[in-house]
Amino acid sequence: MKRIYLNDLKNHYNETIEVSGFVDNIRDLQWVQFIILRDDTGKLQITIEKSEEKNKEMVELIANLPLESTVKIKGKLLENSKVKLNGMELIPTEIKVTSQSERELPFNYKDLSGVNLDTRLDYRFIDLRSEKNILLFKVQSTLIKYMREYLYNNNFTEIHTPKFIGTASESGSEVFEVKYFDRLAYLAQSPQFYKQMAMSSGFNRIFEIAPCFRAENSNTSKHATEFTSFDVEMSYIDSVDDVMQLEAEMLTYGLLHLKSELGDEIKKVFGLEIVVPTLPFPVMTLSDIYKELEERYGYKVSESEKNDLTTEAEKLCKNLAHDKFNHEFLFVTEFPALKRAFYHMRDENGVLQGYDLIWNGIEITTGAQREHRYEEIVKNAREKGLDKDVKFYLEFFKYGCPPHGGFAIGIDRLTMLLLDIPTIKESMFLFRGPNRINP
């Protein structure tokens, strides 16, 4: 008999069916037992009449069964308006215990008050059983599905690049070294170089969703040493504006369809309304942002700090985007080349053709038009002292490479902001940071 998921039960009234899941709750009364069965799609009441002789074995089984055990149950599904849980119940004919839980859990995942976050992360497999966490990853998966769909609809090809690299070519001290047979290798900080190799190969439009690794000793609410990155690159662009437009359209498409599919459930469980942004997204230069922050909110920084967004300036961009544009997103442009990667293009005045995208006061993207001209990118690499380390990469541009650009979004940070999660540790399936590499 084929297993039926609990959110599909309305199609099976008066049928003998089989369901499986965790034992979420048991009420053992004088004349009747009620079991609440849970899977990742919903819950179902199982009703056992104690007075019926045929149920004796099941009654004894359930009387001694710890919560969180898993079971497989066969029975008849009945519609019953008196049952508060979805107006239905299953009358079982057979119950099989597929695994038995210990009686005491490490903590009560249904009531986290007083539970230390590290304890939850130590027993993440328990923590993830909560209704919020099940929905969180359903939301993440659904958003990625629609962002991916948007790219497929716009002629993008999904690729998979290597995570072992032969040189510490991006920033040296921030890469993880690994033993690779008789030599050292490194874990890739991003697929950036290989995305651009795809452009020089004539792939035109590509994307990748894959892990990235950063050996940064950053203990903040938004950093991790391993995270999932959504990387996009495309050729034959006219300017960085084409890159920003594509990202804005992709995010809008994803959020629109996410709201349509899961908006009601998100509102019920998280108490949040998914806001679908309007197009185009607002754009401001870095220097104009600092002027506005000072005029509107009295926020001042020294001239030396204006080479990048400070953490506080980034946070204030949430207010600025709302107050000035009635928007949640804000593109920030014209960063000094000093603070950016050597492969970002600069115009004839030396202005960097790149951007950050801020969502609700936190940066979610760095994007740019890339430098595709061999002489220029060699010069830029030499300025950063990287020309020897990136020799293999510079080869990509010797034999013709179209104008191109792209961006990357951290999926875990995106999820954190979308659902107003306080820390990235809770928006990742398993967090990796300077002090955590288990479970």
C-alpha positions as CSV (number, residue, x, y, z in Angstrom):
1,M,0.0,0.0,0.0
2,K,1.4,3.4,-1.0
3,R,2.1,5.8,1.8
4,I,-0.1,8.9,1.8
5,Y,1.2,12.3,3.1
6,L,-1.0,14.0,5.7
7,N,-1.7,17.1,3.6
8,D,-3.3,14.9,0.9
9,L,-5.8,13.1,3.2
10,K,-8.9,14.9,2.1
11,N,-8.8,12.9,-1.2
12,H,-9.1,9.6,0.7
13,Y,-12.2,9.8,2.9
14,N,-13.8,6.3,3.6
15,E,-10.7,4.6,2.2
16,T,-8.4,2.1,3.9
17,I,-5.0,3.9,3.8
18,E,-1.5,3.7,5.2
19,V,0.2,6.7,6.9
20,S,3.6,7.1,8.6
21,G,5.2,9.6,10.8
22,F,6.3,10.7,14.3
23,V,4.1,10.2,17.4
24,D,3.5,13.9,18.3
25,N,1.2,13.4,21.2
26,I,-0.8,10.7,23.0
27,R,-4.0,11.1,25.2
28,D,-4.7,7.9,27.0
29,L,-8.3,8.3,28.5
30,Q,-10.5,5.8,30.2
31,W,-12.4,4.6,27.1
32,V,-10.4,5.9,24.2
33,Q,-6.8,6.6,23.1
34,F,-6.0,9.5,20.8
35,I,-2.7,9.6,18.9
36,I,-1.6,12.7,17.0
37,L,0.6,11.6,14.1
38,R,3.0,14.1,12.5
39,D,4.9,14.2,9.2
40,D,6.5,17.2,7.5
41,T,3.2,18.1,5.8
42,G,0.8,18.1,8.7
43,K,-0.9,16.2,11.6
44,L,-3.6,13.6,11.9
45,Q,-5.7,12.3,14.8
46,I,-5.8,8.5,15.3
47,T,-8.7,7.2,17.4
48,I,-8.6,3.8,19.2
49,E,-11.7,2.6,21.1
50,K,-10.5,0.7,24.1
51,S,-13.7,-1.3,24.5
52,E,-13.3,-3.2,21.3
53,E,-11.5,-6.5,21.8
54,K,-9.8,-6.4,18.4
55,N,-8.0,-3.2,19.5
56,K,-6.5,-4.7,22.7
57,E,-3.0,-5.2,21.2
58,M,-2.9,-1.7,19.8
59,V,-4.1,-0.2,23.1
60,E,-1.2,-1.9,25.0
61,L,1.3,-0.9,22.4
62,I,0.3,2.8,22.5
63,A,0.1,2.8,26.4
64,N,3.8,2.1,26.5
65,L,5.0,4.0,23.5
66,P,7.3,7.1,24.0
67,L,6.5,10.3,22.1
68,E,8.6,11.0,19.0
69,S,8.7,7.3,18.1
70,T,7.9,6.6,14.5
71,V,5.0,4.4,13.4
72,K,3.3,3.1,10.3
73,I,-0.5,2.9,10.6
74,K,-3.2,1.3,8.5
75,G,-6.8,2.1,8.9
76,K,-10.0,3.8,7.6
77,L,-10.1,7.6,7.2
78,L,-13.3,9.2,8.3
79,E,-14.6,12.7,8.1
80,N,-15.7,13.9,11.6
81,S,-16.7,17.5,12.2
82,K,-16.3,16.9,16.0
83,V,-12.5,16.4,15.6
84,K,-10.8,19.8,16.0
85,L,-7.7,18.7,14.0
86,N,-8.8,19.2,10.4
87,G,-12.2,17.5,10.9
88,M,-11.0,14.0,10.3
89,E,-9.7,10.9,12.1
90,L,-8.2,7.6,11.2
91,I,-9.6,4.4,12.8
92,P,-6.6,2.0,12.8
93,T,-6.6,-1.7,12.1
94,E,-2.8,-2.1,12.4
95,I,0.0,-0.1,14.0
96,K,3.6,-1.0,13.5
97,V,6.4,0.8,15.5
98,T,9.2,1.5,13.0
99,S,11.5,3.1,15.6
100,Q,11.2,3.8,19.4
101,S,12.4,7.0,20.9
102,E,13.9,7.4,24.3
103,R,11.4,8.9,26.7
104,E,13.4,12.1,27.6
105,L,14.4,14.3,24.7
106,P,17.5,16.6,25.2
107,F,15.1,19.5,25.2
108,N,11.5,20.3,24.4
109,Y,11.7,21.6,20.8
110,K,8.1,22.8,21.1
111,D,9.0,25.2,23.9
112,L,12.5,26.8,23.5
113,S,12.2,29.2,26.4
114,G,15.4,28.8,28.5
115,V,17.0,26.5,25.9
116,N,20.5,27.6,25.0
117,L,21.2,28.0,21.2
118,D,24.3,25.9,21.4
119,T,22.3,23.1,22.9
120,R,19.8,23.3,20.1
121,L,22.7,23.2,17.5
122,D,24.3,20.3,19.3
123,Y,21.0,18.4,18.8
124,R,20.0,20.1,15.6
125,F,18.2,16.9,14.4
126,I,15.8,17.5,17.3
127,D,15.6,21.3,16.9
128,L,14.7,20.8,13.2
129,R,11.5,18.9,14.1
130,S,9.6,22.1,15.1
131,E,6.9,23.4,12.9
132,K,8.8,26.6,12.3
133,N,11.9,24.9,11.2
134,I,10.1,22.5,8.9
135,L,8.4,25.5,7.3
136,L,11.6,27.5,7.2
137,F,13.3,25.0,4.9
138,K,10.2,24.6,2.8
139,V,10.2,28.3,2.3
140,Q,13.9,28.3,1.4
141,S,13.5,25.5,-1.0
142,T,10.4,27.2,-2.6
143,L,12.2,30.5,-3.1
144,I,15.2,28.9,-4.7
145,K,12.9,26.9,-6.9
146,Y,11.3,30.0,-8.3
147,M,14.6,32.0,-8.6
148,R,16.0,29.0,-10.5
149,E,12.8,28.9,-12.6
150,Y,13.2,32.5,-13.5
151,L,16.7,31.8,-14.8
152,Y,15.7,28.7,-16.8
153,N,12.9,30.8,-18.3
154,N,15.6,33.3,-19.4
155,N,17.9,30.9,-21.1
156,F,20.4,30.2,-18.3
157,T,22.3,27.0,-17.9
158,E,23.0,25.5,-14.5
159,I,26.7,24.4,-14.0
160,H,28.7,22.8,-11.2
161,T,32.2,24.1,-10.6
162,P,35.0,22.4,-8.5
163,K,35.4,23.3,-4.9
164,F,39.1,22.2,-4.7
165,I,41.3,24.8,-6.2
166,G,45.1,24.6,-6.8
167,T,46.1,28.1,-5.5
168,A,45.0,30.4,-2.7
169,S,44.1,32.8,-5.4
170,E,41.3,35.0,-4.0
171,S,42.7,36.4,-0.8
172,G,45.2,33.9,0.7
173,S,44.7,34.0,4.4
174,E,40.9,33.6,4.1
175,V,40.9,30.2,2.4
176,F,41.0,26.8,4.0
177,E,44.0,24.6,3.2
178,V,43.4,20.9,2.7
179,K,45.9,18.0,2.0
180,Y,45.5,16.9,-1.6
181,F,47.5,13.8,-2.0
182,D,51.2,15.0,-2.2
183,R,50.4,18.7,-2.1
184,L,48.2,21.4,-0.7
185,A,44.8,22.4,-2.2
186,Y,42.3,25.0,-1.0
187,L,38.5,25.1,-0.6
188,A,36.9,27.6,-3.0
189,Q,35.7,30.9,-1.6
190,S,33.3,31.2,-4.5
191,P,32.9,29.9,-8.1
192,Q,33.8,33.4,-9.4
193,F,36.8,32.4,-11.6
194,Y,35.0,29.4,-13.1
195,K,31.9,31.4,-13.8
196,Q,34.0,33.7,-15.8
197,M,35.7,30.8,-17.5
198,A,32.3,29.8,-18.6
199,M,31.8,33.2,-20.2
200,S,35.1,32.8,-22.1
201,S,33.9,29.4,-23.2
202,G,30.8,30.9,-24.8
203,F,28.2,29.6,-22.4
204,N,26.6,33.1,-22.4
205,R,24.3,32.7,-19.3
206,I,25.0,30.4,-16.3
207,F,24.2,30.0,-12.7
208,E,25.3,27.7,-9.8
209,I,23.9,26.9,-6.3
210,A,26.7,25.4,-4.3
211,P,28.7,25.6,-1.1
212,C,31.4,28.3,-0.5
213,F,34.1,28.4,2.2
214,R,35.5,31.4,4.0
215,A,38.3,31.0,6.6
216,E,37.3,34.2,8.4
217,N,37.2,34.3,12.2
218,S,33.9,36.2,12.1
219,N,31.6,35.6,15.0
220,T,28.6,37.7,13.9
221,S,24.9,37.0,13.3
222,K,25.3,37.0,9.5
223,H,28.6,35.1,8.8
224,A,29.5,31.4,8.5
225,T,32.6,29.6,7.4
226,E,30.6,27.4,5.0
227,F,27.4,28.6,3.3
228,T,25.3,28.1,0.2
229,S,25.8,30.7,-2.6
230,F,23.5,31.4,-5.5
231,D,25.8,32.6,-8.3
232,V,24.8,34.1,-11.6
233,E,26.9,35.3,-14.6
234,M,25.9,36.5,-18.0
235,S,27.6,37.7,-21.2
236,Y,27.0,40.5,-23.7
237,I,25.9,43.1,-21.2
238,D,26.1,46.8,-22.0
239,S,26.7,47.9,-18.4
240,V,26.4,46.9,-14.7
241,D,22.8,48.2,-14.9
242,D,21.9,45.0,-16.9
243,V,23.2,42.9,-14.0
244,M,21.2,44.9,-11.4
245,Q,18.1,44.7,-13.5
246,L,18.3,40.9,-13.8
247,E,18.9,40.4,-10.1
248,A,15.9,42.7,-9.2
249,E,13.7,40.8,-11.6
250,M,14.8,37.4,-10.3
251,L,14.2,38.3,-6.7
252,T,10.8,39.8,-7.5
253,Y,9.8,36.8,-9.4
254,G,10.9,34.5,-6.6
255,L,9.1,36.5,-3.8
256,L,5.9,36.9,-5.9
257,H,5.6,33.1,-6.4
258,L,6.7,32.3,-2.8
259,K,3.9,34.6,-1.5
260,S,1.4,33.0,-3.7
261,E,2.3,29.4,-2.7
262,L,3.2,29.8,1.0
263,G,2.3,33.3,2.0
264,D,-0.7,32.3,4.2
265,E,1.4,29.6,6.0
266,I,4.2,32.0,6.6
267,K,1.8,34.5,8.1
268,K,0.3,31.9,10.3
269,V,3.6,30.4,11.7
270,F,6.0,33.3,11.5
271,G,3.5,36.2,11.8
272,L,5.0,37.8,8.7
273,E,3.7,39.3,5.5
274,I,5.8,38.6,2.5
275,V,6.4,41.9,0.7
276,V,6.8,41.6,-3.1
277,P,9.0,44.5,-4.2
278,T,8.2,46.8,-7.0
279,L,10.5,47.3,-10.0
280,P,12.9,48.9,-10.6
281,F,14.8,48.7,-7.3
282,P,16.1,52.1,-6.1
283,V,19.8,52.9,-6.7
284,M,22.1,55.3,-4.8
285,T,25.8,56.0,-5.0
286,L,27.9,55.4,-1.9
287,S,28.7,59.1,-1.5
288,D,25.1,60.1,-1.8
289,I,24.1,57.6,0.8
290,Y,26.5,59.1,3.4
291,K,25.1,62.6,2.6
292,E,21.5,61.4,3.1
293,L,22.3,59.5,6.3
294,E,23.9,62.6,7.8
295,E,21.0,64.9,6.7
296,R,18.2,62.6,7.6
297,Y,19.5,60.8,10.7
298,G,22.5,62.8,11.8
299,Y,24.9,59.9,11.1
300,K,28.5,61.0,10.5
301,V,31.7,59.1,9.8
302,S,35.2,60.2,9.0
303,E,36.2,60.5,5.3
304,S,38.4,57.4,5.6
305,E,35.4,55.3,6.6
306,K,33.4,56.5,3.5
307,N,35.3,54.0,1.3
308,D,32.7,51.3,2.2
309,L,29.5,51.0,4.1
310,T,30.0,50.7,7.8
311,T,27.9,48.2,9.7
312,E,25.8,51.1,11.1
313,A,25.4,52.7,7.7
314,E,24.3,49.4,6.3
315,K,21.6,49.1,9.0
316,L,20.5,52.7,8.4
317,C,20.0,51.9,4.7
318,K,16.8,50.0,5.8
319,N,15.4,53.3,7.1
320,L,16.7,55.2,4.1
321,A,15.1,52.8,1.6
322,H,11.8,53.0,3.3
323,D,11.7,56.7,3.9
324,K,13.1,57.8,0.6
325,F,11.7,55.2,-1.8
326,N,9.1,53.2,0.2
327,H,11.1,50.1,-0.7
328,E,12.9,47.2,1.1
329,F,15.8,47.0,-1.3
330,L,18.5,49.4,-2.2
331,F,21.3,49.1,-4.7
332,V,24.5,50.9,-3.6
333,T,27.0,51.8,-6.4
334,E,30.3,53.6,-7.0
335,F,32.5,52.0,-4.4
336,P,36.2,52.8,-4.6
337,A,38.2,50.2,-6.5
338,L,40.5,49.9,-3.4
339,K,37.8,48.0,-1.5
340,R,36.8,45.7,-4.4
341,A,38.1,42.7,-6.2
342,F,40.5,43.2,-9.1
343,Y,38.2,41.6,-11.6
344,H,35.5,44.4,-11.2
345,M,35.5,46.7,-14.2
346,R,36.4,50.4,-13.8
347,D,35.2,53.0,-16.3
348,E,37.4,55.6,-18.0
349,N,37.3,57.7,-14.8
350,G,38.4,54.8,-12.6
351,V,34.8,54.4,-11.1
352,L,34.1,50.8,-10.2
353,Q,31.2,49.2,-12.1
354,G,29.9,47.2,-9.2
355,Y,27.3,47.3,-6.5
356,D,26.0,45.9,-3.2
357,L,22.3,45.1,-2.8
358,I,21.0,45.9,0.7
359,W,17.8,44.3,1.9
360,N,16.3,45.4,5.2
361,G,19.6,46.9,6.4
362,I,21.9,43.9,5.5
363,E,24.0,43.3,2.4
364,I,22.8,40.2,0.5
365,T,24.8,40.7,-2.8
366,T,27.9,42.0,-4.3
367,G,27.7,42.2,-8.1
368,A,29.5,43.9,-10.9
369,Q,30.4,44.1,-14.5
370,R,33.6,42.2,-14.8
371,E,36.8,43.2,-16.5
372,H,37.0,41.1,-19.7
373,R,39.9,42.8,-21.5
374,Y,43.2,40.9,-21.0
375,E,45.5,43.9,-20.6
376,E,43.3,45.7,-18.1
377,I,42.7,42.6,-15.9
378,V,46.4,41.8,-15.8
379,K,47.1,45.4,-14.8
380,N,44.4,45.2,-12.0
381,A,45.7,41.9,-10.7
382,R,49.3,43.3,-10.6
383,E,48.1,46.3,-8.6
384,K,46.7,43.9,-6.0
385,G,49.9,41.8,-6.1
386,L,48.0,38.8,-7.3
387,D,49.2,38.5,-10.9
388,K,51.2,35.3,-10.2
389,D,48.6,33.7,-8.0
390,V,45.9,34.1,-10.7
391,K,48.0,33.2,-13.7
392,F,45.6,30.3,-14.6
393,Y,42.6,32.7,-14.4
394,L,44.2,35.4,-16.5
395,E,44.6,32.8,-19.3
396,F,40.8,32.8,-19.7
397,F,40.9,36.3,-21.3
398,K,43.7,35.9,-23.8
399,Y,41.6,34.3,-26.6
400,G,38.5,36.4,-26.6
401,C,35.9,36.9,-23.9
402,P,32.6,38.9,-24.2
403,P,31.6,41.7,-21.9
404,H,30.0,40.1,-18.9
405,G,28.9,40.5,-15.3
406,G,27.2,38.8,-12.4
407,F,26.4,38.5,-8.8
408,A,26.1,36.1,-5.8
409,I,23.5,35.8,-3.1
410,G,24.0,33.9,0.2
411,I,21.0,31.7,0.5
412,D,21.2,31.3,4.2
413,R,21.4,35.1,4.8
414,L,18.6,35.6,2.4
415,T,16.4,33.2,4.4
416,M,17.4,34.8,7.7
417,L,16.2,38.2,6.4
418,L,13.1,36.9,4.7
419,L,11.7,35.2,7.9
420,D,13.2,37.7,10.4
421,I,15.5,35.0,12.0
422,P,17.8,36.6,14.6
423,T,21.0,34.7,13.5
424,I,22.2,32.8,10.5
425,K,22.9,29.9,12.8
426,E,19.1,29.2,12.8
427,S,18.6,29.7,9.0
428,M,21.1,27.1,8.0
429,F,20.5,23.4,8.0
430,L,23.8,22.9,9.9
431,F,25.8,25.9,10.9
432,R,29.6,26.0,10.4
433,G,31.6,28.8,12.2
434,P,35.0,29.3,13.8
435,N,33.8,27.5,16.9
436,R,31.5,24.9,15.4
437,I,32.1,22.0,13.1
438,N,29.7,19.4,14.6
439,P,27.4,17.7,14.3
